[in-house]
Amino acid sequence: METKTHTSVLLNEAVDVLDIKAGDVVVDGTLGGAGHFEVILNKLDASGTLVGIDADNEAIERAQEAAKGYTPTIHLVENNFRNLEAILDELHIEKASKILLDLGWSSFHLSRGRGFSFRADEPLLMTYGTPTEGRTAADMVNNASEEALADLFFSLGEERFSRGIAKAIVRMREESPITTTTRLVEAVMEGTPGWYQHRRIHPATKVFQALRIAVNDELGALRDVLEASLRRLEKGGRISVITFHSIEDRVVKEFFRDAMQRGEGIVLTKKPLVPSSEEVAQNPRARSAKLRVFEVGTHAPLKASFTRNVHTYA
């Protein structure tokens, strides 16, 4: 297994806001590099339970390594967090005390050879788990209509040159299928003006983001896990969610707002918590992170202040 190079964003803040007690049942729905997972472990004793979920089997392996020597009951589940209720049912867990979701994709994915990076020549997959037939980035790029591709890049990537890029993709795939990241980047370059290609942000960034979100149905999965979380959190239970772009953040913000208006709990973050300038300096990918927190079953404002395959272990 690879050496750990991933740095979890808002490492302590996202856990601190949960106010974890030693005997809590906690769900880390996005293991990734196991950074938050290990911080949570340090807050639980032998009476506590920690459920770690990730669709990537290598994330499960990282969590297994991090869990060595700890006393809580630990369940590591290779699955999509959208299936939270089924996972808890299988583990015979009725209610969770706290849930954490870090929606940033792990730096480890860049080295998986699945097409997440536009800086390497890799197969155009973009899947977190095992690729499913018909659901890779190459499938979408080569089969979707020009209009559908343009809408995808605009809606999920907020790409201003979505139509030009879609037109370039359709032209290139008529010559031969686009099956690698390098070919997709070539299409992006062809479909964008020269000045757009000499900015700080790589011109393919938003196209790759849009495809990754679509391939993995990330927004659908996010809505599913948020709904499931409210059903499976005990009264007074909390969920903290870290997002990394405006589309995800809007989904979480509106979901929490609507749940509060229905009387299901209260948003504990009137404004999202963001990384400190020191953290951003040390880890530039943290600059877009936002942390929002919701408490279930609370109907009055709280005075809360925040600082900045199943593997079971008894």
C-alpha positions in Angstrom: 0.0 0.0 0.0 1.2 3.5 -0.8 2.9 5.9 1.7 0.4 8.3 3.2 0.6 11.7 1.5 -3.0 12.9 1.8 -3.7 15.8 4.1 -7.2 15.9 5.5 -8.8 19.4 5.4 -10.2 20.9 8.6 -8.8 17.9 10.3 -9.7 18.7 13.9 -12.5 21.3 13.3 -14.7 18.8 11.5 -14.4 16.4 14.4 -14.5 18.9 17.2 -17.9 20.3 16.1 -19.4 16.8 16.5 -18.7 16.9 20.3 -18.0 13.2 20.3 -18.4 11.3 23.6 -16.3 8.2 24.4 -19.2 5.8 24.0 -20.8 7.3 20.9 -21.6 5.5 17.7 -19.8 7.5 15.0 -19.9 7.1 11.2 -17.1 8.4 9.0 -18.8 8.2 5.6 -15.7 9.1 3.6 -12.5 7.4 4.9 -10.2 8.7 2.2 -6.8 9.0 3.7 -8.1 8.1 7.2 -7.1 11.4 8.7 -10.5 12.2 10.3 -11.0 8.5 11.0 -7.9 8.5 13.3 -8.9 11.7 15.1 -12.3 10.2 15.8 -10.7 7.0 17.1 -8.8 9.0 19.7 -12.1 10.3 21.1 -13.7 6.9 21.6 -13.1 4.2 24.2 -14.0 0.5 24.3 -17.6 1.4 24.7 -17.7 3.4 21.5 -18.3 2.3 17.9 -16.9 3.7 14.7 -18.2 2.8 11.2 -15.9 3.7 8.4 -17.3 3.7 4.8 -15.6 4.1 1.4 -16.1 2.8 -2.1 -12.4 2.5 -2.6 -10.9 -0.7 -1.2 -7.5 1.0 -0.7 -9.2 3.5 1.6 -10.4 0.5 3.7 -6.8 -0.8 3.9 -5.6 2.6 5.1 -8.2 2.7 7.8 -7.4 -0.9 8.8 -3.8 0.2 9.4 -4.8 3.3 11.3 -7.2 1.3 13.5 -4.4 -0.9 15.0 -4.2 -0.7 18.7 -7.5 1.2 19.3 -10.2 -0.3 21.5 -13.6 0.8 20.1 -15.6 -1.6 18.0 -14.7 -0.8 14.4 -16.6 -1.7 11.2 -15.0 -0.9 7.9 -17.3 -1.1 5.0 -16.5 -1.0 1.3 -19.6 0.7 -0.1 -21.0 4.0 -1.2 -22.1 6.2 1.6 -25.5 6.7 -0.1 -26.3 3.2 1.2 -25.9 4.3 4.8 -29.2 2.9 6.0 -28.5 -0.6 4.5 -25.0 -0.5 6.0 -26.3 0.3 9.5 -29.1 -2.3 9.1 -26.5 -5.0 8.2 -24.4 -4.0 11.2 -27.6 -4.1 13.5 -27.1 -0.4 14.4 -30.3 1.4 14.9 -29.1 4.9 15.5 -25.8 6.8 15.1 -24.6 9.5 17.4 -22.5 11.5 15.0 -21.7 11.4 11.2 -18.9 13.0 9.3 -18.7 13.5 5.6 -15.6 14.9 3.8 -16.6 15.3 0.2 -13.1 16.1 -1.0 -11.7 13.4 -3.2 -8.5 11.9 -1.7 -5.0 12.8 -3.2 -4.5 9.0 -3.4 -6.9 9.0 -6.4 -4.4 10.8 -8.5 -2.1 7.8 -8.3 -4.8 5.2 -9.0 -4.5 5.4 -12.8 -8.2 5.9 -13.2 -8.2 9.2 -15.1 -8.7 11.7 -12.3 -5.6 13.7 -13.2 -5.4 15.7 -16.4 -1.6 15.8 -15.8 -1.0 12.1 -16.6 -1.9 9.9 -19.6 -4.4 7.5 -18.1 -7.5 5.5 -19.1 -10.6 7.8 -18.9 -12.5 6.0 -16.1 -12.9 8.4 -13.1 -14.6 5.8 -10.9 -13.9 5.5 -7.2 -14.8 1.9 -6.9 -14.7 -0.9 -9.5 -15.7 0.5 -12.9 -19.3 -0.4 -13.9 -20.0 -1.1 -17.6 -21.5 2.0 -19.2 -20.6 4.3 -16.3 -17.1 5.5 -17.0 -16.0 9.0 -18.2 -15.0 7.5 -21.5 -18.6 6.1 -22.0 -20.1 9.5 -21.3 -17.6 11.4 -23.5 -18.0 9.1 -26.5 -21.8 8.5 -26.3 -23.5 11.6 -25.0 -24.8 14.1 -27.5 -23.0 17.4 -28.0 -25.9 19.3 -26.3 -25.8 16.9 -23.3 -22.1 17.3 -22.9 -22.3 21.0 -23.0 -25.1 21.0 -20.4 -23.0 18.6 -18.2 -19.9 20.8 -18.3 -21.9 23.9 -17.6 -24.2 22.6 -14.8 -21.7 20.4 -12.9 -18.4 22.2 -13.8 -19.7 25.8 -14.3 -17.5 25.8 -17.4 -18.0 29.0 -19.5 -16.8 27.4 -22.7 -18.8 24.3 -22.3 -20.3 24.5 -25.8 -17.0 24.9 -27.6 -15.5 22.0 -25.6 -18.5 19.8 -26.4 -18.2 20.6 -30.1 -14.5 19.7 -30.1 -15.1 16.4 -28.3 -17.7 15.4 -30.9 -15.4 16.3 -33.7 -12.4 14.3 -32.2 -14.4 11.2 -31.3 -15.6 11.0 -35.0 -11.9 10.3 -35.8 -11.4 7.8 -33.0 -12.9 7.2 -29.5 -11.6 9.4 -26.7 -10.4 6.9 -24.2 -7.5 8.6 -22.4 -7.1 11.8 -20.3 -4.6 13.1 -22.8 -7.1 13.0 -25.6 -9.7 14.7 -23.5 -7.3 17.5 -22.6 -6.6 17.9 -26.3 -10.3 18.4 -26.9 -10.5 21.0 -24.1 -7.6 22.9 -25.6 -9.2 22.8 -29.0 -12.5 24.1 -27.6 -11.2 27.0 -25.6 -9.4 30.3 -26.5 -5.7 30.7 -26.1 -5.9 33.1 -23.2 -8.0 30.6 -21.2 -5.1 28.1 -21.4 -2.6 30.3 -19.6 -4.3 30.9 -16.3 -3.4 29.6 -12.9 -6.2 27.0 -13.1 -5.7 24.3 -15.7 -8.3 24.7 -18.5 -9.5 21.1 -18.1 -10.2 21.4 -14.4 -13.9 22.1 -14.7 -14.5 19.5 -17.4 -12.8 16.8 -15.3 -14.8 17.9 -12.2 -18.1 17.7 -14.1 -17.3 14.2 -15.5 -16.2 12.9 -12.1 -19.4 14.1 -10.4 -21.6 12.7 -13.2 -19.8 9.3 -13.4 -20.1 8.7 -9.6 -23.5 10.4 -9.3 -22.0 12.4 -6.5 -24.9 14.9 -6.0 -27.4 12.1 -6.0 -25.3 10.2 -3.5 -25.0 13.3 -1.4 -28.7 13.9 -1.2 -29.3 10.2 -0.4 -26.8 10.2 2.5 -28.1 13.5 3.9 -31.7 12.2 4.0 -30.5 8.9 5.5 -28.5 10.7 8.1 -31.5 12.6 9.5 -33.4 9.4 9.7 -30.6 7.5 11.5 -29.2 10.1 13.8 -30.4 10.0 17.4 -32.0 13.1 19.0 -29.2 15.5 19.6 -27.0 13.7 17.1 -24.9 15.8 14.7 -23.6 15.6 11.2 -20.7 17.7 9.8 -20.1 18.0 6.1 -17.1 19.4 4.3 -17.6 20.5 0.7 -15.1 21.8 -1.8 -17.1 23.5 -4.5 -20.2 25.7 -4.7 -22.5 23.1 -6.2 -22.0 20.6 -3.3 -22.1 23.4 -0.7 -25.4 24.7 -2.1 -26.9 21.2 -1.8 -25.8 20.9 1.8 -26.8 24.4 2.7 -30.3 24.1 1.2 -30.9 20.6 2.7 -30.0 21.7 6.2 -32.1 24.9 5.9 -35.1 23.0 4.7 -34.7 20.4 7.4 -34.6 23.2 10.1 -37.7 24.8 8.6 -39.5 21.4 8.9 -38.6 21.3 12.6 -36.2 18.4 12.3 -33.3 20.1 14.0 -31.1 23.2 13.8 -28.2 24.4 11.7 -25.3 25.0 14.1 -23.3 27.0 11.5 -25.0 30.2 10.4 -22.0 30.7 8.2 -19.8 27.8 7.1 -16.5 27.3 8.9 -13.5 27.7 6.6 -9.9 26.8 7.0 -7.5 29.2 8.6 -5.0 31.2 6.5 -2.3 29.0 8.0 -4.0 25.8 6.9 -4.5 27.2 3.4 -0.8 28.2 3.2 0.2 24.7 4.2 -2.4 22.9 2.0 -3.6 25.0 -0.9 -6.4 22.5 -1.8 -8.1 23.6 1.5 -8.8 27.0 0.1 -12.3 26.2 -1.2 -13.4 24.0 1.8 -16.6 24.8 3.7 -17.8 23.0 6.8 -21.5 23.0 7.8 -23.1 21.3 10.8 -26.6 20.2 11.7 -28.0 18.9 15.0 -31.1 16.6 14.9 -34.1 17.1 17.1 -33.1 20.5 18.5 -35.8 23.1 18.0 -34.3 26.2 19.6 -31.1 28.0 18.8 -28.0 26.8 20.7 -25.1 28.9 21.9 -22.5 26.9 20.1 -18.9 28.0 19.7 -16.5 26.0 17.5 -12.8 26.0 17.3 -11.1 26.5 14.3 -17.0 -6.2 2.3 -17.4 -5.5 6.1 -14.3 -5.8 8.3 -15.2 -5.9 12.0 -12.9 -5.4 14.9 -14.0 -6.1 18.5 
